[in-house]
Every structure is written in C-alpha cells, then in structure tokens.
Amino acid sequence: MRRDRSSRVPLRRSLLGRLLGVSALVAACSVAATAWLAVQTTSGAIKQEQGQNLAADARIYDTLLGYAARHPTWDGVDATVRELAEQSGRRVALTTQSRQPLADSATAATPPALPPEASAVVDPLSVDTVLAARSTEGQGTAADRIDPRAVGPFLLPAAERAALRRTADRNAECLNRVGIAADVVVGPSGRPRVQMVGNDPERALGTRCDPSDLDSPTRTEKKALTALNELADACLKRQDRGGVRLNRDLSWGEGAVAVPVPGPLPAPRPAPLPSDAREAGPAPAVEPPREFTGEDDRAIASCVGTARSEQLSSYVASPALLFIGDEGGATVPGFDLSPANTAKIAGVAALVLALTVGASVLAGARLVRPLHALTGAAQRMRDGEEHASVPVSGDDEIGRLAAAFNDMSAHRARLEEQRKAMVSDVAHELRTPLSNIRGWLEAAQDGLADPDPAFVSSLLEEAMQLQHIIDDLQDLAAADAGVLRLHPEPVRVGELLTQVAAAHQARAETAGVTLTVVAEAGVVLDADPVRLRQAVGNLVSNAVRHTPAGGRVTLRAYGGGGGSESAARWVVIEVADTGTGIPAGDLPYVFDRFWRAEKSRSRRTGGSGLGLAIVRKLTEAHGGTVSATSTEGKGSTFTLRLPAGGPDGMTTAS
C-alpha cells in the first residue's frame, strides 16, 4: 500500500520548523540587542517621561474615549483634539485604523509624519484598561471592557429622566430627614440613583424611604434590554444552550432588577420579581429556578458581552488610532543619543544583519537545491521523457513535494500508457464491425451475397454494436465534461431491480444462469431511473457473461449505514454472482476503460470494456460510490451506495 504523504510531519523535522527556528534565533538576537540598548540608553529618559506624560496620556485617552462612546462618528472631534493639545502641550492626532487622518492638532503647514506605532486604540467597545480611568456607573464593568459611557439605546429621554429624578430627589430627601446622608448621582444613561454615605443600601431598610423605587426599568430600558436579551439568546442558541433572562444590571437568572454595583458582571443569582412585572398583570406559572454551571456562566457572560458590542456598535464611533507626541514628531521629547550609544547601535545592527544574511543564505541554499532538481525534472518531462523523477532527500515539505512530483510523473506515464491502449482498443473495437459491414456490402455489390433478411439482420447487428460502443463513449465523454443530464425522480428500487432482471432474463436463461431479486420493502431513492437501470444493467450483463451455466446472479437492495438515521440517507444496491471471480491484482482496474480480465483481444466473452467505467461515472453523477469485491473461483460482488435524497450537485435537465 502506498504511504499517504499528505499526513503531517512533526514540526521539528519539517522545513517550516527549521525556518521557524532560524527566524526565532534571528528575532531573539534582535530583541535581545534592542532590549539591551533600550536598557542602557533610554531607561533614564523613559522614567523621566513616564512621570510627566502618563497622567496626561490617560486624560487624553479617557476624554477621546468618552467622545467616541457618546457619538456615532468622529465628526466634530477637531475642537476636542485642539483643546486637549493646548492643555497638555503635546501633539494629539487621530486616524482611522487604516491611518486616514481624522483630526490633528499639529499647527505646521505640513505636519510631521506620525510614528509607526500608535499610542493607543480608542475603541469604546474594547477599552485599554491600563490607560482608561474607568467609571463604575451605568452599564459598563471592568470585566467586559466596554466603556460605561457607551449607553446607546439605554440613553433615557428627557421625560423619563425627569420622572426618575423626581423620585430620586424624593428618596434622598426622605433619607436625609431620618439622618442618613444621601445624594443623587446621575449615570451616563441619565438614570439617577440614590447614593448613601458609606454606600450601604441596607441602612434604609428600617425606614420608610425605599430607594428600590428606582430599580424598575423604564420603557426605553425595557425596549433596549429586550433587544439585548434577544441578541444574547441568539448567541446561546448557536451553542445549543437555553436562553436567559437579563436584568437591568445585566445579571441573569430567574430574578429581576438589582441595584448596579461596581465590579465585574454579577453572578447569576435569583432575585424577586420586579415591581413593574407585578403591576403588568397576572404572573405566569412559576418554574423552578434554573441552576447554572460554571461553564453555563462563562458561555452566558461571553454571549452577553458579544450582544452588547453588537447592540452598541451603531451608537459609538469606529475604532481610531491615537498618536501622542510633541510638535516635532518625537515620542520622547528632549532625548538625544550620544556618540557612544550611536556606535553601539550601529555595531549591534551590523551583527544582527550579518547573522540574518548568513542564516538566510544557508536556508536559501537548502531550499534551492531540491527546487532546481524539481525544475530540471519538469523540463525533462516537458521534453518527452516517459518518466522523470527526482531524489527524495527528506520527509519535510520539500521532500513531500518531490515525492508528490514522482507520483505525478508515474501517474502521467500510466495515463499515457492507458491513452495509447485506449486508442488501440477503440480502433480494434470499431474495426471489427466496420470490416464485417464493408465485407458484406462489397459482397452484395459484386453479386456474391443476396441482400435477404438474414443479410440485413447481420448488417443491423454489426451497426448496433458500433452504435453501442459510440453511445458508451459519448456517455463517458459527457460524464468527464460534467454535462451528463439526469432526470431525478422518486424510484422504488425493488421495482427497478425487477425490471432489470426481466430485461436480462432471456440472456440469463440462454446462458443457464438464474437471476434472483432480493429487495427490502419501501426502499426509495431520488435518481434518474433510466441511468440507474443502465448502471445496474451493465453490472447484471457483466455478471451473466462471467457466470458459468448453473450459476446464480443475485440483485439486492437495502438501506445502508448501520442505523435508523443512516439507513434513511443511503440505499445500497448489490449485484453478486457465483462466477469465475476476479484476481486480487486486477480488482483496482476493473472500472478502467477498455480493461478486461482476458488480456487477449478475443470477442468471445463479448463487451466493449466500457460497461464498468460507465457504471462508475453514472454512480458518481448520482452522488454515490461503487466498489467491487471478489474471490477468485467463487464469484464477485459489485456494490452501489447511493444517497436516498439524491446528490447535492446533480446536473438535471431543464
């Protein structure tokens, strides 16, 4: 058996592994040298600049992040950029991710080129937690990396804000009257909340003041929360998980609204039914609380984050690259390299360059040698050499390429031999009936033969043999070109096999062979009945021809696959005989064109050598497969395995 050379080789032995190793070595040297130079020459300057610029950079980033969270586009950001530049004394520039300018505080007529690396990416849906001065208000949390100022559809209209503010002021006054210091804090969405000194909501439980009046979502929040819940449920459905009910603070479970608190997304804990749900009407039947596993929580949290990003994407500005530097274009103002440091950089760069060139030369030489051999072999093949091969030097990608080339070369040689044999076989198959027809016609022309019915019948038989060969060749050509026309319809396989057996009954009786049909009841498939009868008929004709007198040919049909579901998808048709069988060495070639078990050109056994090739093409056109098993001296079995629903890409007549 030929080894499958498409299997992966271990990375450490592959050419890719060696290239990666060389690249890693060069990269390690480069990084080590760069790191050493950075530590030796820039550590002092970096420390100085970090203290001066970190706070300013964070403030610039946070301001632009808030602008992006509150605006769907970057239009109008120029004024904000100029104001930030004036406050920090630095150059502030914004570009798209493809580096198209959005805003730039540079005052020169031709601004200096921007650095190759951006200072940060301003994206309210993916916040840089190192730079951002994140708020814990509203919908955002530190876990999902969405800026809390990106509220999108949760932004409350003026009427709802005013109504909630009146309720919040009333609750705050009530708490202040009972001696609990409280104030009203308004979040990014416009929703107020009562904040007590010490941030301990349980202190209000013993009073008549009830800050929970603010917990019920407004109409706007309900609408936005419903849309968010649908997006999250769709994500969970794609993972074959059940949906969840999201609360206003984006927790989940069977509960309702909870007061938002700082921190990551809450764990799924049941809570009492919300007041708005109690007022809406009779409550549905209470189901047992759903229990969530850790894996469920992780999947829900992921889907909620994805749903929030999808919901907010049209309300926030697209991600932008932020560049912060001085007006001259330097990223670390006031830092100059000394001559000694310049010499170090030049020396290390030259060393890294030499290493890179040396490694590249070695790797290139290893690559070029086998490629040259492949090129020479391809040219020799072009010049007409029957079999051009190259040495296989290893088991890496180049070695596998050489082995594949050798296989291709050998296959090409086999195809050429088959082509020559096919031309010879076609000429032989056509020569015999044509010679007979010509001989009889010349005899009739010379008056040596009387054109009686027997004469005409003989000519007709030879003409039909010619037509049969030509039709077979035409079917094979159409199948090769992918234009074989099929007319699929529901076919009862048992009836089709009975029809085929009836058509070959006379020939079988003449040969002394018994035809038997065994088919499961109700086996139906979508196929072209004419083409399927042609394929099965070719197998039956071949079986009868190679079965001695007293033998048996059996046609079987059943659902295949080994299970109820698989049986509904596949139909198996078998044609088994008790004939002479096929040698094991000949089995791989039985479906080749013009192949015969008898190597002589005698027509004693009949057939053109195209029948089984047509069977294979017709089966493949139906989306199925054909195979053969045989025991020499005991018989053969040919098996068609066809999809019950028909092939996906079946070419049908219009």
C-alpha positions, 0 to 999 in steps of 0.5 A: 500500500502506498504511504499517504504523504499528505499526513503531517510531519512533526514540526521539528523535522519539517522545513517550516520548523527549521525556518521557524527556528532560524527566524526565532534565533534571528528575532531573539538576537534582535530583541535581545540587542534592542532590549539591551540598548533600550536598557542602557540608553533610554531607561533614564529618559523613559522614567523621566517621561513616564512621570510627566506624560502618563497622567496626561496620556490617560486624560487624553485617552479617557476624554477621546474615549468618552467622545467616541462612546457618546457619538456615532462618528468622529465628526466634530472631534477637531475642537476636542483634539485642539483643546486637549493639545493646548492643555497638555502641550503635546501633539494629539492626532487621530486616524482611522485604523487604516491611518486616514487622518481624522483630526490633528492638532499639529499647527505646521503647514505640513505636519510631521509624519506620525510614528509607526506605532500608535499610542493607543486604540480608542475603541469604546467597545474594547477599552485599554484598561491600563490607560482608561480611568474607568467609571463604575456607573451605568452599564459598563464593568471592568470585566467586559471592557466596554466603556460605561459611557457607551449607553446607546439605546439605554440613553433615557429621554428627557421625560423619563429622566425627569420622572426618575429624578423626581423620585430620586430627589424624593428618596434622598430627601426622605433619607436625609430627614431620618439622618442618613446622608444621601445624594443623587448621582446621575449615570451616563444613561441619565438614570439617577440613583440614590447614593448613601454615605458609606454606600450601604443600601441596607441602612434604609431598610428600617425606614420608610424611604425605599430607594428600590423605587428606582430599580424598575426599568423604564420603557426605553430600558425595557425596549433596549434590554429586550433587544439585548436579551434577544441578541444574547439568546441568539448567541446561546442558541448557536451553542445549543444552550437555553436562553436567559433572562437579563436584568437591568444590571445585566445579571441573569437568572430567574430574578429581576432588577438589582441595584448596579454595583461596581465590579465585574458582571454579577453572578447569576443569582435569583432575585424577586420579581420586579415591581413593574412585572407585578403591576403588568398583570397576572404572573405566569406559572412559576418554574423552578429556578434554573441552576447554572454551571460554571461553564453555563456562566462563562458561555452566558457572560461571553454571549452577553458581552458579544450582544452588547458590542453588537447592540452598541456598535451603531451608537459609538464611533469606529475604532481610531488610532491615537498618536501622542507626541510633541510638535516635532514628531518625537515620542520622547521629547528632549532625548538625544543619543550620544556618540557612544550609544550611536556606535553601539547601535550601529555595531549591534545592527551590523551583527544582527544583519550579518547573522540574518544574511548568513542564516538566510543564505544557508536556508536559501541554499537548502531550499534551492537545491531540491527546487532546481532538481524539481525544475530540471525534472519538469523540463525533462518531462516537458521534453518527452521523457516517459518518466522523470523523477527526482531524489527524495532527500527528506520527509519535510515539505520539500521532500513531500513535494518531490515525492508528490512530483514522482507520483505525478510523473508515474501517474502521467506515464500510466495515463499515457500508457492507458491513452495509447491502449485506449486508442488501440482498443477503440480502433480494434473495437470499431474495426471489427464491425466496420470490416464485417459491414464493408465485407458484406456490402462489397459482397452484395455489390459484386453479386456474391451475397443476396441482400435477404433478411438474414443479410440485413439482420447481420448488417443491423447487428454489426451497426448496433454494436458500433452504435453501442460502443459510440453511445458508451463513449459519448456517455463517458465523454459527457460524464468527464465534461460534467454535462451528463443530464439526469432526470431525478425522480422518486424510484422504488428500487425493488421495482427497478431491480425487477425490471432489470432482471426481466430485461436480462432474463432471456440472456440469463436463461440462454446462458443457464444462469438464474437471476434472483431479486432480493429487495427490502420493502419501501426502499426509495431513492431520488435518481434518474431511473433510466441511468440507474437501470443502465448502471445496474444493467451493465453490472447484471450483463457483466455478471451473466457473461462471467457466470458459468451455466448453473450459476446464480446472479443475485440483485439486492437492495437495502438501506445502508449505514448501520442505523435508523438515521443512516439507513434513511440517507443511503440505499445500497444496491448489490449485484453478486454472482457465483462466477469465475471471480476476479484476481486480487491484482486486477480488482483496482482496474476493473472500472478502467476503460477498455480493461478486461480480465482476458488480456487477449483481444478475443470477442468471445466473452463479448463487451466493449470494456466500457460497461464498468467505467460507465457504471462508475461515472453514472454512480458518481453523477448520482452522488454515490460510490461503487466498489467491487469485491471478489474471490477468485473461483467463487464469484464477485460482488459489485456494490452501489451506495447511493444517497436516498435524497439524491446528490447535492450537485446533480446536473438535471435537465431543464 
